[in-house]
Amino acid sequence: MDSSCKVKVSVLVPVYNVERFLPRCLDSLIAQTLRDIEIVCVNDASPDRSAAILADYAARDPRIRIITKTANEGLMMARKTGYTDARGEYLCFCDSDDYMPADALESLYSEALSSGADITVGEMYLENNAHRHVLRPRHHVASPGSEPYLRAILNWTTCSLCGSLFKRSLFAGKSYHTMANQSFSEDRMLLTQILTAKEVSVATICKPTYFYCLNNSSITRKKLTDNALKEQLKALFWCYEYVEAHAPGLQRDNRNFIIRYLSLYIERGASRQIIKQFNPMVPKLLEFNAITQTCSLRFALHTRMCLHSRIYRACCSHARNIIRRIQGKD
């Protein structure tokens, strides 16, 4: 990473199989009212027309830089390529099938300078196929400090990296653990490492800075296969064990986080055999008394019923899907 900061913000955009959505993303970044930015697009060996789209946009706007990888390594590695090569005073992550409001970077940058915070977080909205917007609140939840922010993430606040500003110093000289072809919870893995590396300051602004678009073709929206389940469990337990080792003050929140995820997978009908055998901690975490002490008696009863009643499990999963549709999250 070049030691000289040549622009105010580097926006990091990993690109893979997004030709339908890429123009919308790039248009939103080109239109930012904060002009002193660079847009670092990492083409992760995308097999579609994304390369041609990037070339066309770069020819029209010199702020767009394209890094082309010869082999696909996944979102986590593409982001690492981007932040290693970035030249901005601050870094912002933006996925290529999402977009940002025109004043997002200017608002974030102004608050970052005013507060001096290491991380500046804006509000995120989900956008479904009907263009309905649903708030995923981060203001007032991502409190001024790394431990409160991590606690909020462990208690179901969105762990997305996107729509926030990160001081470049959080990445300079760092060697964050990164896995190739990791398709699930990659945001959680990196953010967990950043928030536990040292005490970082966090500021928030109460205005939208990011629109996360629900894309039915996205890998996170597809049916949960056994292989996908194993990959998700691998990432979640990596985060669980990392927090246990590096943030002992959050032990209860951490166990609540992993138990609720295990229960959710069981409710969705995922293979109970894979779940129970995945990690030696799972049988202990799913004990009735352990769930009662960490979560609640009602949640322990719910999990027990999901484990032993196919009808109850199916009814709960169906009801959850209906609620998500009503909320506009599907």
DOLUMNU-208534 format. One line per 10 residues: number of its first residue (from 1); their letters; for each residue x, y, z of N, C-alpha, C, O. Coordinates in pm, whole numbers, plus 50000, padded with zeros to 5 digits. Layout:
N
NUM) A) X/Y/Z/X/Y/Z/X/Y/Z/X/Y/Z  ...
END
This chain:
330
1) MDSSCKVKVS) 50085/49880/50000/50000/50000/50000/50088/50124/50000/50173/50141/50087  50067/50211/49902/50143/50334/49890/50122/50420/50014/50008/50438/50058  50228/50473/50070/50218/50549/50195/50157/50687/50175/50115/50749/50272  50152/50737/50052/50099/50871/50027/49952/50864/49993/49912/50787/49905  49869/50944/50061/49726/50948/50035/49701/51050/49925/49722/51170/49946  49655/51005/49809/49640/51093/49695/49497/51139/49674/49474/51237/49602  49400/51072/49736/49260/51112/49725/49196/51103/49863/49252/51042/49954  49080/51162/49876/49012/51159/50006/48956/51021/50038/48972/50971/50149  48891/50959/49939/48827/50830/49962/48855/50735/49847/48843/50772/49730  48891/50613/49880/48898/50504/49782/48774/50417/49800/48752/50363/49908
11) VLVPVYNVER) 48695/50403/49694/48579/50314/49697/48620/50182/49634/48665/50179/49519  48605/50074/49708/48652/49943/49664/48534/49859/49616/48442/49831/49692  48539/49820/49488/48426/49751/49425/48473/49617/49367/48534/49615/49260  48445/49506/49435/48474/49375/49376/48372/49343/49267/48254/49374/49282  48416/49281/49159/48328/49259/49044/48335/49113/49000/48441/49061/48967  48218/49048/49001/48210/48911/48951/48066/48879/48913/47977/48882/48999  48042/48849/48785/47910/48809/48736/47799/48909/48773/47695/48870/48825  47823/49035/48747/47727/49139/48786/47694/49234/48670/47663/49351/48693  47700/49185/48548/47680/49275/48434/47543/49344/48438/47529/49455/48386  47444/49281/48497/47310/49341/48506/47307/49462/48599/47232/49556/48578
21) FLPRCLDSLI) 47389/49458/48702/47380/49557/48808/47497/49655/48811/47486/49762/48871  47606/49621/48748/47728/49701/48755/47710/49846/48710/47760/49936/48777  47638/49873/48598/47620/50013/48559/47551/50097/48666/47589/50212/48688  47450/50041/48731/47381/50115/48838/47478/50150/48950/47476/50263/49000  47562/50055/48990/47659/50080/49095/47758/50189/49055/47779/50285/49129  47817/50176/48937/47917/50273/48891/47856/50411/48870/47919/50512/48901  47733/50417/48818/47666/50547/48801/47650/50618/48936/47668/50739/48945  47617/50541/49040/47597/50602/49172/47729/50653/49229/47730/50752/49302  47840/50588/49197/47971/50631/49249/48025/50750/49169/48082/50842/49227  48007/50748/49040/48050/50861/48958/47975/50988/48996/48030/51098/48988
31) AQTLRDIEIV) 47849/50972/49039/47764/51087/49071/47787/51141/49212/47719/51236/49252  47879/51084/49289/47900/51131/49426/47938/51279/49429/48019/51326/49349  47877/51351/49523/47907/51494/49536/48047/51519/49587/48104/51626/49564  48105/51421/49657/48247/51428/49693/48325/51382/49570/48322/51264/49534  48394/51475/49507/48457/51445/49378/48597/51386/49390/48641/51312/49302  48667/51417/49499/48806/51374/49513/48812/51230/49564/48848/51204/49678  48775/51138/49476/48771/50997/49511/48836/50915/49399/48855/50963/49287  48868/50791/49431/48903/50693/49329/48810/50575/49346/48768/50542/49457  48778/50510/49236/48689/50395/49236/48771/50276/49189/48798/50260/49070  48812/50192/49284/48901/50079/49255/48814/49955/49230/48758/49898/49324
41) CVNDASPDRS) 48805/49915/49104/48723/49800/49066/48813/49678/49047/48904/49678/48964  48787/49575/49124/48867/49453/49117/48787/49348/49041/48693/49289/49094  48825/49326/48916/48760/49225/48833/48813/49088/48874/48927/49052/48843  48729/49012/48943/48771/48883/48999/48751/48772/48896/48683/48672/48921  48815/48791/48778/48806/48696/48666/48661/48669/48630/48621/48554/48613  48583/48774/48618/48441/48760/48587/48422/48709/48445/48482/48763/48352  48339/48605/48425/48324/48545/48291/48222/48616/48202/48210/48582/48085  48148/48712/48255/48044/48779/48178/48099/48905/48111/48219/48915/48087  48013/49001/48082/48053/49124/48015/48101/49232/48110/48117/49347/48069  48123/49199/48236/48164/49300/48335/48292/49371/48294/48305/49491/48316
51) AAILADYAAR) 48388/49299/48236/48516/49360/48196/48493/49469/48092/48555/49575/48100  48407/49443/47996/48378/49543/47893/48308/49665/47952/48336/49778/47913  48218/49642/48045/48148/49753/48111/48247/49839/48189/48242/49962/48184  48337/49773/48262/48439/49847/48338/48527/49931/48244/48556/50047/48273  48568/49872/48134/48654/49944/48040/48583/50066/47983/48644/50172/47967  48455/50052/47953/48377/50163/47900/48368/50277/48001/48387/50394/47965  48340/50245/48125/48329/50348/48229/48464/50412/48259/48472/50533/48279  48569/50332/48262/48703/50386/48291/48748/50481/48181/48821/50577/48208  48706/50455/48057/48742/50544/47946/48675/50680/47960/48724/50780/47908  48561/50682/48031/48486/50807/48047/48517/50879/48177/48491/50998/48189
61) DPRIRIITKT) 48573/50808/48275/48601/50871/48405/48737/50821/48456/48749/50705/48492  48838/50908/48458/48973/50866/48498/48984/50828/48645/49086/50773/48687  48882/50855/48724/48887/50817/48866/48866/50667/48885/48890/50614/48994  48823/50599/48781/48801/50454/48789/48931/50381/48754/48987/50400/48646  48978/50299/48847/49095/50214/48824/49050/50069/48824/48971/50027/48909  49100/49992/48730/49061/49852/48717/49180/49762/48750/49288/49778/48693  49157/49669/48841/49255/49565/48871/49195/49434/48824/49087/49395/48869  49262/49366/48734/49209/49243/48676/49285/49122/48729/49407/49114/48716  49212/49030/48790/49272/48908/48843/49260/48797/48739/49161/48788/48667  49361/48713/48732/49363/48606/48632/49283/48484/48675/49246/48401/48591
71) ANEGLMMARK) 49256/48473/48805/49177/48360/48855/49081/48410/48962/49114/48501/49038  48964/48352/48966/48864/48390/49064/48903/48339/49203/48929/48220/49221  48907/48431/49300/48945/48395/49437/48837/48430/49538/48854/48404/49657  48726/48489/49493/48617/48518/49584/48621/48660/49638/48720/48731/49627  48508/48698/49698/48486/48836/49743/48588/48881/49847/48636/48994/49841  48621/48795/49941/48711/48834/50050/48850/48869/49997/48910/48968/50039  48900/48786/49904/49032/48813/49847/49028/48934/49754/49125/49010/49748  48917/48952/49681/48905/49068/49592/48908/49197/49673/48971/49295/49632  48842/49199/49786/48846/49318/49872/48988/49343/49924/49033/49457/49929  49057/49236/49961/49195/49253/50008/49282/49313/49898/49364/49400/49925
81) TGYTDARGEY) 49265/49266/49777/49338/49323/49664/49309/49472/49653/49399/49552/49628  49183/49509/49672/49144/49649/49663/49203/49734/49773/49260/49840/49745  49190/49691/49899/49239/49778/50007/49392/49779/50015/49450/49873/50069  49457/49676/49962/49604/49677/49957/49654/49779/49856/49760/49838/49875  49579/49801/49749/49621/49890/49642/49563/50031/49655/49599/50119/49577  49475/50052/49751/49404/50180/49762/49498/50294/49800/49598/50273/49868  49463/50416/49755/49545/50534/49781/49471/50640/49860/49524/50749/49882  49350/50612/49904/49268/50711/49971/49302/50731/50117/49358/50643/50183  49266/50848/50167/49278/50877/50310/49183/50788/50389/49213/50745/50501  49066/50760/50330/48966/50669/50386/48928/50567/50280/48941/50591/50160
91) LCFCDSDDYM) 48880/50452/50327/48834/50346/50238/48685/50324/50258/48634/50334/50369  48616/50292/50149/48474/50261/50154/48450/50137/50069/48496/50129/49955  48379/50040/50124/48345/49918/50050/48207/49935/49986/48113/49983/50050  48196/49893/49859/48069/49897/49789/48061/49775/49698/48145/49758/49610  47962/49691/49719/47946/49574/49634/47884/49614/49501/47804/49707/49495  47921/49542/49396/47887/49587/49261/47742/49565/49222/47701/49610/49115  47663/49496/49304/47520/49484/49276/47437/49575/49367/47315/49563/49372  47504/49665/49438/47437/49763/49524/47469/49904/49474/47533/49921/49370  47423/50005/49547/47455/50142/49508/47449/50235/49628/47400/50198/49735  47499/50358/49610/47506/50456/49718/47435/50585/49677/47442/50624/49561
101) PADALESLYS) 47367/50652/49772/47309/50784/49743/47417/50884/49705/47533/50869/49745  47381/50985/49628/47481/51077/49571/47561/51151/49677/47678/51183/49654  47502/51179/49793/47573/51256/49895/47633/51167/50004/47677/51218/50107  47635/51036/49983/47679/50944/50088/47824/50968/50129/47852/50984/50248  47915/50970/50034/48057/50984/50068/48086/51121/50127/48167/51133/50219  48022/51225/50077/48044/51359/50131/47998/51366/50276/48067/51425/50360  47882/51308/50306/47830/51308/50443/47920/51228/50536/47950/51271/50648  47963/51111/50491/48051/51027/50573/48186/51095/50596/48238/51094/50708  48242/51152/50491/48373/51215/50501/48369/51337/50593/48461/51358/50672  48262/51417/50584/48248/51534/50670/48243/51493/50816/48306/51556/50900
111) EALSSGADIT) 48167/51388/50847/48157/51340/50985/48290/51279/51031/48329/51297/51147  48358/51208/50943/48486/51148/50979/48588/51254/51016/48662/51238/51113  48592/51363/50941/48685/51472/50972/48646/51542/51101/48731/51576/51182  48516/51562/51119/48467/51634/51239/48492/51553/51366/48534/51609/51467  48466/51423/51361/48476/51339/51481/48616/51281/51500/48655/51249/51612  48690/51267/51390/48820/51201/51397/48810/51051/51415/48908/50986/51449  48690/50995/51393/48666/50853/51419/48742/50765/51320/48764/50803/51205  48779/50647/51367/48844/50548/51280/48744/50489/51180/48778/50460/51066  48620/50471/51227/48514/50416/51142/48393/50509/51151/48351/50546/51260  48338/50545/51037/48219/50628/51033/48110/50550/50961/48127/50509/50846
121) VGEMYLENNA) 47999/50530/51029/47895/50438/50983/47768/50514/50949/47721/50596/51027  47713/50488/50831/47586/50545/50791/47475/50441/50794/47500/50324/50819  47353/50486/50770/47239/50394/50770/47235/50312/50641/47272/50360/50534  47190/50189/50654/47177/50100/50539/47031/50065/50518/46956/50042/50613  46992/50063/50392/46856/50021/50356/46862/49899/50265/46945/49892/50174  46774/49803/50291/46752/49693/50198/46658/49742/50089/46563/49816/50116  46684/49702/49965/46593/49732/49856/46552/49602/49790/46636/49529/49738  46420/49571/49793/46374/49447/49731/46341/49468/49584/46359/49577/49530  46293/49363/49520/46269/49369/49376/46156/49466/49339/46146/49509/49225  46073/49500/49438/45966/49597/49415/46013/49739/49448/45933/49832/49451
131) HRHVLRPRHH) 46143/49754/49474/46206/49882/49507/46153/49940/49639/46156/50062/49661  46107/49852/49726/46069/49894/49860/46194/49898/49947/46277/49808/49941  46206/50003/50029/46324/50020/50114/46291/49987/50259/46192/50034/50314  46377/49905/50318/46360/49864/50458/46487/49900/50533/46596/49857/50493  46476/49976/50639/46592/50021/50715/46656/49907/50793/46588/49831/50862  46789/49895/50780/46869/49809/50868/46949/49904/50959/47062/49938/50925  46893/49945/51072/46951/50057/51150/47090/50028/51205/47118/49919/51256  47175/50128/51193/47309/50121/51253/47336/50244/51340/47420/50238/51430  47266/50354/51314/47280/50474/51396/47227/50444/51536/47124/50378/51551  47296/50492/51640/47264/50471/51782/47299/50328/51827/47302/50302/51948
141) VASPGSEPYL) 47325/50238/51734/47360/50100/51771/47510/50081/51767/47570/50021/51856  47571/50132/51659/47717/50130/51648/47774/50243/51733/47810/50349/51680  47781/50221/51862/47821/50326/51957/47969/50363/51941/48043/50293/51872  48011/50474/52003/48150/50522/51985/48254/50433/52051/48305/50466/52158  48284/50322/51990/48387/50234/52042/48377/50097/51979/48270/50056/51933  48488/50026/51975/48491/49897/51907/48408/49791/51980/48339/49713/51915  48415/49787/52114/48342/49682/52186/48191/49699/52175/48122/49600/52148  48135/49821/52193/47990/49835/52174/47945/49801/52032/47839/49743/52012  48027/49837/51933/47991/49806/51794/47993/49655/51771/47902/49601/51708  48094/49588/51822/48101/49443/51807/47987/49375/51882/47931/49276/51833
151) RAILNWTTCS) 47952/49427/51999/47838/49371/52073/47709/49385/51992/47628/49293/51988  47691/49499/51927/47573/49520/51845/47568/49420/51729/47462/49367/51696  47684/49394/51668/47690/49299/51557/47656/49159/51606/47588/49084/51536  47702/49123/51724/47671/48991/51780/47524/48978/51815/47473/48867/51831  47455/49090/51827/47313/49089/51860/47227/49134/51742/47125/49201/51758  47272/49094/51621/47193/49099/51498/47187/49234/51429/47110/49250/51334  47265/49332/51472/47285/49449/51387/47364/49405/51264/47451/49319/51275  47334/49463/51149/47404/49421/51027/47555/49434/51042/47606/49533/51095  47625/49332/50995/47772/49332/51004/47835/49374/50872/47954/49352/50852  47758/49433/50782/47810/49472/50652/47920/49577/50664/47912/49669/50746
161) LCGSLFKRSL) 48023/49561/50583/48130/49661/50573/48086/49781/50492/48144/49889/50505  47985/49765/50408/47952/49864/50306/47879/49985/50364/47810/49977/50465  47897/50099/50296/47831/50221/50339/47894/50286/50460/47830/50369/50525  48018/50250/50492/48093/50309/50603/48228/50356/50552/48275/50312/50447  48291/50447/50627/48427/50489/50596/48522/50430/50700/48493/50429/50819  48635/50381/50652/48739/50326/50739/48868/50404/50715/48910/50422/50601  48931/50449/50823/49061/50513/50808/49158/50416/50742/49161/50297/50774  49236/50467/50654/49333/50385/50583/49432/50319/50679/49483/50210/50652  49458/50384/50791/49553/50330/50889/49506/50198/50949/49587/50122/51002  49374/50169/50943/49324/50042/50995/49372/49924/50911/49368/49809/50957
171) FAGKSYHTMA) 49417/49952/50789/49460/49846/50698/49610/49848/50670/49668/49746/50634  49673/49965/50688/49815/49979/50656/49899/49885/50744/49894/49893/50867  49975/49799/50682/50064/49709/50755/49994/49596/50827/50059/49522/50900  49864/49581/50808/49788/49475/50875/49785/49350/50789/49791/49357/50666  49774/49237/50854/49763/49109/50783/49640/49036/50834/49651/48937/50907  49523/49085/50795/49399/49023/50839/49382/48886/50774/49415/48866/50657  49330/48793/50852/49306/48658/50801/49204/48664/50688/49094/48717/50705  49240/48610/50572/49155/48615/50454/49154/48478/50388/49259/48417/50369  49034/48431/50353/49021/48299/50293/48977/48311/50149/48885/48386/50118  49042/48237/50061/49004/48236/49920/48869/48167/49902/48838/48069/49971
181) NQSFSEDRML) 48790/48219/49808/48660/48161/49773/48566/48146/49892/48484/48054/49897  48578/48239/49987/48486/48242/50100/48366/48328/50061/48380/48448/50036  48248/48265/50054/48130/48333/50000/48029/48374/50105/47930/48438/50072  48051/48339/50232/47955/48371/50337/48026/48435/50455/48137/48395/50492  47961/48534/50514/48009/48599/50636/48148/48659/50622/48219/48675/50722  48189/48692/50499/48321/48752/50480/48327/48892/50541/48432/48934/50589  48213/48965/50539/48209/49096/50604/48230/49080/50755/48308/49153/50816  48159/48985/50812/48169/48961/50957/48311/48926/50997/48360/48974/51099  48377/48843/50917/48513/48801/50950/48610/48918/50953/48689/48931/51046  48604/49003/50851/48697/49116/50846/48664/49220/50952/48753/49270/51019
191) LTQILTAKEV) 48536/49252/50968/48498/49354/51065/48529/49310/51208/48569/49391/51291  48511/49182/51235/48547/49129/51368/48695/49149/51397/48732/49186/51508  48779/49124/51298/48923/49142/51317/48959/49288/51337/49043/49321/51421  48896/49376/51261/48925/49520/51274/48886/49569/51413/48960/49644/51475  48770/49526/51461/48717/49576/51589/48787/49517/51710/48777/49572/51819  48858/49406/51692/48930/49346/51805/49081/49368/51797/49153/49332/51890  49128/49427/51686/49272/49449/51672/49322/49552/51773/49430/49537/51830  49244/49654/51795/49276/49758/51893/49149/49836/51921/49047/49815/51855  49153/49925/52019/49037/50009/52047/49023/50111/51935/49109/50197/51918  48916/50101/51860/48892/50197/51752/48770/50281/51787/48679/50236/51857
201) SVATICKPTY) 48771/50404/51738/48658/50493/51762/48559/50482/51647/48598/50463/51532  48430/50495/51680/48324/50477/51582/48229/50596/51592/48183/50631/51701  48199/50657/51478/48099/50763/51470/47988/50717/51375/48012/50636/51286  47868/50769/51394/47756/50733/51307/47686/50859/51258/47691/50964/51323  47622/50847/51143/47536/50954/51093/47398/50896/51065/47386/50783/51019  47295/50974/51093/47158/50927/51081/47102/50964/50944/47006/51040/50933  47164/50909/50841/47112/50929/50706/47158/50813/50619/47262/50753/50646  47082/50781/50514/47118/50665/50432/47247/50687/50353/47266/50790/50289  47334/50589/50360/47459/50595/50283/47477/50472/50194/47574/50462/50119  47382/50377/50204/47401/50255/50126/47267/50186/50103/47184/50178/50193
211) FYCLNNSSIT) 47248/50137/49981/47131/50057/49947/47178/49917/49908/47243/49896/49806  47141/49822/49993/47174/49681/49971/47059/49618/49894/46948/49608/49946  47085/49576/49771/46978/49528/49683/46965/49377/49694/47061/49303/49673  46845/49332/49726/46818/49189/49738/46815/49128/49598/46723/49152/49520  46915/49051/49568/46936/48995/49435/46914/48845/49442/46993/48774/49504  46808/48796/49380/46773/48654/49390/46877/48562/49329/46880/48443/49359  46964/48615/49242/47068/48532/49183/47194/48529/49268/47288/48455/49237  47196/48609/49376/47313/48611/49464/47329/48478/49534/47231/48409/49562  47453/48441/49562/47482/48312/49626/47419/48305/49765/47385/48196/49811  47403/48420/49832/47344/48420/49965/47193/48403/49962/47131/48385/50067
221) RKKLTDNALK) 47131/48409/49843/46986/48395/49831/46947/48255/49781/46828/48225/49771  47045/48172/49750/47015/48041/49695/46984/47941/49806/47012/47966/49924  46926/47825/49766/46891/47721/49862/47015/47676/49938/47123/47663/49881  46996/47651/50067/47108/47613/50153/47140/47465/50134/47072/47379/50189  47243/47437/50055/47289/47300/50036/47377/47258/50153/47415/47340/50237  47410/47129/50158/47498/47081/50265/47635/47149/50258/47691/47185/50361  47688/47167/50137/47818/47233/50122/47812/47378/50164/47904/47430/50228  47702/47446/50129/47686/47586/50169/47672/47596/50321/47726/47688/50382  47601/47500/50381/47588/47498/50526/47724/47485/50593/47754/47557/50689  47808/47395/50542/47941/47377/50600/48025/47504/50586/48100/47540/50677
231) EQLKALFWCY) 48013/47570/50471/48090/47692/50451/48045/47803/50545/48127/47879/50598  47914/47813/50566/47864/47914/50658/47906/47883/50801/47949/47972/50874  47894/47758/50840/47934/47720/50976/48083/47745/50998/48124/47787/51106  48164/47719/50894/48309/47743/50905/48337/47890/50938/48417/47920/51026  48270/47981/50866/48291/48123/50888/48237/48168/51024/48302/48244/51095  48119/48120/51060/48057/48162/51186/48137/48113/51306/48155/48187/51403  48185/47989/51301/48264/47938/51413/48402/48002/51416/48461/48017/51523  48455/48039/51299/48581/48112/51300/48562/48243/51376/48646/48279/51459  48454/48315/51348/48426/48441/51418/48400/48418/51566/48448/48493/51651  48324/48314/51597/48293/48281/51736/48421/48256/51816/48439/48310/51925
241) EYVEAHAPGL) 48510/48173/51761/48634/48142/51831/48727/48262/51838/48802/48277/51935  48724/48346/51736/48809/48466/51736/48765/48563/51845/48849/48619/51916  48634/48583/51858/48584/48673/51962/48611/48614/52100/48647/48687/52192  48594/48482/52116/48624/48419/52244/48768/48446/52286/48795/48467/52404  48859/48445/52189/49002/48462/52219/49042/48608/52236/49133/48638/52313  48975/48700/52164/49021/48838/52161/48929/48940/52228/48967/49055/52246  48808/48898/52264/48716/48990/52331/48640/48916/52441/48519/48896/52430  48710/48875/52548/48647/48794/52652/48531/48864/52722/48445/48797/52779  48528/48997/52717/48417/49069/52779/48285/49051/52706/48180/49089/52757  48290/48993/52587/48169/48974/52506/48130/48826/52499/48060/48785/52406
251) QRDNRNFIIR) 48174/48748/52596/48152/48604/52590/48004/48568/52585/47965/48483/52505  47922/48630/52668/47780/48597/52669/47713/48635/52537/47636/48558/52481  47744/48756/52487/47689/48799/52358/47734/48706/52247/47658/48676/52156  47858/48661/52255/47915/48574/52153/47844/48439/52151/47814/48386/52044  47817/48384/52267/47748/48255/52273/47602/48269/52232/47547/48179/52169  47541/48380/52266/47405/48406/52221/47401/48409/52068/47309/48355/52007  47500/48473/52008/47510/48485/51863/47519/48347/51796/47444/48320/51702  47610/48261/51843/47630/48133/51776/47513/48039/51800/47475/47964/51710  47455/48041/51921/47340/47954/51951/47221/47991/51863/47153/47904/51809  47196/48121/51848/47081/48164/51767/47100/48128/51621/47003/48094/51553
261) YLSLYIERGA) 47223/48134/51572/47247/48093/51434/47225/47943/51417/47164/47900/51320  47276/47863/51511/47255/47718/51504/47107/47685/51505/47061/47601/51428  47031/47751/51592/46888/47728/51600/46818/47767/51470/46726/47698/51426  46862/47877/51410/46801/47922/51285/46824/47820/51173/46732/47792/51096  46945/47766/51165/46973/47664/51063/46886/47540/51085/46834/47482/50989  46872/47500/51210/46788/47383/51241/46644/47411/51202/46577/47325/51145  46596/47530/51232/46460/47569/51195/46439/47563/51045/46332/47524/50998  46541/47603/50969/46532/47605/50823/46540/47465/50761/46527/47449/50640  46560/47364/50845/46565/47228/50794/46702/47182/50749/46713/47081/50680  46807/47255/50787/46943/47214/50752/46977/47082/50822/46916/47046/50922
271) SRQIIKQFNP) 47074/47012/50768/47111/46881/50821/47156/46891/50967/47257/46954/50999  47077/46829/51055/47113/46832/51197/47240/46753/51224/47316/46784/51316  47263/46649/51143/47385/46570/51160/47509/46654/51130/47607/46650/51205  47505/46730/51020/47618/46817/50986/47640/46920/51095/47753/46946/51136  47531/46980/51143/47543/47083/51246/47603/47025/51373/47696/47083/51430  47553/46912/51418/47597/46856/51546/47741/46806/51540/47811/46808/51641  47785/46762/51421/47919/46707/51410/48022/46808/51362/48141/46778/51354  47977/46929/51331/48069/47025/51269/48178/47071/51365/48293/47085/51325  48142/47093/51490/48236/47147/51588/48209/47080/51721/48093/47061/51757  48315/47044/51798/48293/46977/51927/48210/47058/52025/48152/47003/52119
281) MVPKLLEFNA) 48202/47191/52004/48126/47276/52094/47975/47266/52072/47897/47300/52161  47932/47221/51954/47790/47227/51919/47701/47151/52018/47603/47209/52064  47730/47025/52053/47642/46956/52148/47627/47031/52280/47518/47033/52337  47733/47093/52329/47724/47168/52455/47641/47295/52436/47560/47330/52522  47662/47362/52323/47588/47486/52297/47438/47460/52283/47357/47547/52316  47402/47342/52232/47261/47311/52208/47194/47239/52325/47079/47198/52314  47265/47223/52435/47201/47168/52554/47092/47261/52603/47106/47383/52595  46984/47205/52652/46867/47285/52693/46905/47389/52797/46866/47505/52786  46981/47349/52898/47019/47443/53004/47111/47552/52952/47101/47667/52994  47201/47517/52859/47292/47617/52803/47216/47722/52725/47247/47841/52735
291) ITQTCSLRFA) 47115/47680/52648/47035/47776/52572/46952/47862/52666/46938/47982/52645  46897/47801/52770/46816/47876/52867/46899/47983/52936/46854/48097/52949  47020/47948/52979/47105/48043/53050/47157/48154/52960/47171/48268/53004  47185/48122/52835/47242/48221/52743/47135/48304/52675/47151/48425/52660  47027/48241/52633/46922/48310/52557/46798/48328/52646/46783/48431/52711  46712/48229/52648/46591/48234/52732/46527/48097/52735/46558/48012/52651  46438/48076/52830/46366/47950/52838/46280/47930/52713/46275/47820/52658  46214/48036/52668/46128/48025/52551/46208/47985/52427/46164/47904/52346  46327/48045/52413/46410/48012/52297/46463/47869/52307/46477/47801/52206  46492/47824/52428/46537/47686/52448/46426/47588/52409/46453/47486/52345
301) LHTRMCLHSR) 46302/47619/52447/46189/47534/52409/46169/47533/52258/46143/47429/52198  46183/47652/52197/46169/47662/52052/46274/47576/51981/46242/47503/51887  46398/47585/52025/46506/47508/51962/46485/47359/51982/46506/47281/51889  46443/47320/52102/46416/47178/52128/46305/47126/52037/46316/47015/51984  46200/47205/52019/46090/47163/51931/46137/47153/51786/46096/47062/51713  46224/47247/51742/46277/47241/51606/46363/47116/51585/46364/47058/51477  46433/47075/51689/46517/46957/51679/46436/46828/51667/46480/46733/51603  46317/46826/51729/46246/46700/51742/46112/46695/51670/46049/46589/51666  46066/46805/51613/45936/46803/51546/45947/46865/51407/45967/46986/51392  45934/46780/51306/45943/46830/51168/45829/46926/51136/45849/47025/51066
311) IYRACCSHAR) 45709/46897/51187/45593/46983/51160/45612/47120/51223/45589/47222/51159  45655/47122/51350/45678/47251/51418/45785/47330/51345/45771/47451/51325  45893/47262/51305/46004/47327/51235/45956/47389/51104/45990/47503/51072  45878/47314/51028/45829/47364/50900/45735/47483/50918/45740/47579/50841  45650/47477/51019/45556/47587/51046/45631/47714/51084/45597/47823/51038  45733/47702/51168/45811/47818/51211/45886/47879/51094/45889/48001/51078  45946/47795/51012/46021/47845/50897/45928/47915/50798/45962/48020/50744  45810/47857/50775/45713/47918/50684/45666/48052/50739/45655/48149/50665  45638/48056/50869/45593/48181/50931/45700/48289/50922/45669/48406/50897  45825/48250/50943/45935/48347/50934/45945/48404/50793/45967/48524/50776
321) NIIRRIQGKD) 45928/48319/50692/45934/48366/50554/45821/48462/50522/45840/48561/50451  45702/48434/50574/45589/48524/50553/45616/48660/50616/45591/48763/50554  45669/48660/50738/45701/48786/50807/45805/48865/50729/45794/48987/50717  45906/48796/50676/46010/48865/50598/45950/48928/50472/45987/49040/50434  45858/48857/50406/45794/48913/50288/45711/49036/50323/45713/49136/50251  45639/49029/50434/45559/49144/50479/45649/49263/50510/45615/49378/50480  45762/49235/50569/45858/49340/50603/45933/49394/50481/46001/49496/50490  45921/49326/50367/45991/49368/50246/46134/49320/50238/46213/49373/50160  46169/49217/50319/46306/49167/50322/46329/49053/50224/46440/49000/50215  46225/49015/50150/46238/48912/50046/46175/48961/49918/46175/48889/49818
END
